[in-house]
């Protein structure tokens, strides 16, 4: 599903204009970004948990030439799906 499809579906279900839905989604994502950038996590019931974790620097070896490279630390987004979502997808998989 692309952005416009999501906005259209939400605007029909929520009986709102597409602009209102875009504003709500933009605000939601800004709040999530702010929370993650401040080291917090966001838990959306039924969907899952979003958090940002810092990965330590490490050494990687190129297998083709044996050279060692230092990979700097970085912050990566982590998503853990909710158990309800996992159960729903498992149920769909079993029905196929």
C-alpha positions in Angstrom: 0.0 0.0 0.0 1.4 3.4 -1.0 1.0 6.6 0.9 -1.9 7.9 -1.2 -3.7 4.6 -0.9 -3.3 4.7 2.9 -4.6 8.3 3.1 -7.6 7.5 0.9 -8.5 4.4 2.9 -8.2 6.3 6.2 -10.1 9.3 5.0 -13.0 7.1 3.9 -13.1 5.1 7.2 -12.7 8.2 9.4 -15.0 10.4 7.4 -12.3 13.1 7.1 -10.7 14.9 4.3 -7.4 13.6 2.9 -5.7 16.8 4.1 -6.8 16.2 7.6 -5.6 12.6 7.5 -2.2 13.7 6.1 -2.0 16.3 9.0 -2.7 13.6 11.6 -0.2 11.2 10.1 2.5 13.8 9.9 1.9 14.8 13.5 2.0 11.1 14.5 5.3 10.5 12.8 6.8 13.7 14.2 5.9 12.6 17.8 7.4 9.1 17.0 10.6 10.7 15.7 10.9 13.0 18.7 10.4 10.2 21.1 12.9 7.9 19.4 15.5 10.7 19.1 15.3 11.3 22.8 16.0 7.6 23.6 12.4 6.6 24.3 10.3 3.9 22.7 6.8 4.0 21.2 4.4 1.2 21.9 1.3 1.1 19.7 -1.2 -1.4 21.0 -1.9 -4.1 18.4 0.9 -3.0 16.1 4.1 -3.2 18.1 7.0 -1.3 19.7 9.4 1.0 18.0 12.7 2.0 19.5 16.1 3.3 18.5 19.2 1.3 19.7 22.8 2.3 19.4 25.0 -0.3 17.9 28.6 -0.4 19.1 31.5 0.0 16.6 32.9 -3.3 15.4 35.4 -4.8 13.1 34.3 -6.4 9.8 36.5 -8.6 7.6 36.0 -8.6 3.8 36.0 -12.4 3.0 37.3 -11.8 -0.6 40.5 -10.0 0.3 40.8 -10.5 4.1 41.0 -6.7 4.8 39.6 -5.5 8.2 37.3 -2.5 8.3 36.2 -0.5 11.3 32.4 0.0 11.2 31.5 3.1 13.3 28.7 3.1 15.9 25.3 4.0 14.6 21.7 4.3 15.8 19.3 1.9 14.1 15.5 1.7 14.3 14.1 -1.5 15.9 10.5 -2.8 15.5 9.0 -5.5 17.6 5.6 -6.6 16.3 2.8 -7.0 18.9 1.8 -10.6 19.8 -1.7 -9.9 18.5 -0.3 -9.0 15.1 1.9 -12.0 15.1 -1.0 -14.3 16.0 -3.2 -12.7 13.2 -0.5 -13.2 10.6 0.1 -16.8 11.8 -3.6 -17.5 11.5 -3.6 -16.1 7.9 -0.6 -18.2 7.0 -2.3 -21.4 8.4 -5.5 -20.7 6.3 -3.6 -20.7 3.0 
